[in-house]
């Protein structure tokens, strides 16, 4: 799996969880860029991401993620 494939899946997850069809993520996207992405929805997003990719993020790892690119790279490293 590469960054583009991971971004495509993340776009679907974010649109579903946040109920916003207009979301388009890039590697540089942060929570500040997406309306509705806050601390509560972040946990819902992480939970859905973990289920979709069948991986687990410890809390320490989650707080180190600065943008969607970091999240993609973390997912890729856990799924390879």
ZAMARGU-4260 file (C-alpha; in steps of 0.2 Angstrom, whole numbers, plus 5000, padded with zeros to 4 digits):
<rodrens>
0) 5000/5000/5000 | 5006/5017/4996 | 5002/5035/5002 | 4989/5038/4988 | 4980/5022/4992
5) 4980/5026/5010 | 4974/5044/5007 | 4960/5037/4997 | 4954/5026/5011 | 4956/5039/5024
10) 4946/5051/5014 | 4931/5039/5014 | 4933/5036/5033 | 4934/5055/5037 | 4919/5058/5026
15) 4909/5044/5034 | 4914/5049/5052 | 4912/5067/5050 | 4897/5066/5039 | 4905/5079/5026
20) 4906/5073/5008 | 4917/5088/5003 | 4932/5083/5013 | 4948/5080/5003 | 4963/5076/5013
25) 4981/5079/5008 | 4997/5074/5017 | 4998/5091/5024 | 4980/5092/5031 | 4979/5095/5050
30) 4964/5095/5061 | 4964/5114/5060 | 4960/5112/5041 | 4945/5101/5043 | 4929/5108/5051
35) 4922/5096/5064 | 4939/5087/5067 | 4941/5089/5086 | 4947/5079/5100 | 4931/5069/5101
40) 4930/5065/5083 | 4948/5061/5082 | 4946/5046/5094 | 4931/5041/5083 | 4942/5043/5067
45) 4957/5033/5075 | 4945/5019/5080 | 4938/5018/5063 | 4955/5018/5055 | 4961/5004/5067
50) 4946/4993/5062 | 4948/4997/5044 | 4967/4993/5043 | 4966/4980/5057 | 4980/4989/5067
55) 4982/4998/5084 | 4989/5015/5089 | 4995/5017/5106 | 4991/5034/5114 | 5009/5040/5113
60) 5009/5037/5094 | 4993/5046/5091 | 4999/5062/5100 | 5015/5062/5089 | 5005/5063/5073
65) 5006/5081/5066 | 4996/5079/5050 | 4988/5066/5038 | 5004/5062/5030 | 5011/5056/5047
70) 4995/5046/5049 | 4997/5038/5032 | 5016/5034/5035 | 5011/5026/5052 | 4997/5016/5044
75) 5009/5010/5030 | 5022/5005/5042 | 5010/4995/5053 | 5002/4986/5038 | 5018/4981/5029
</rodrens>
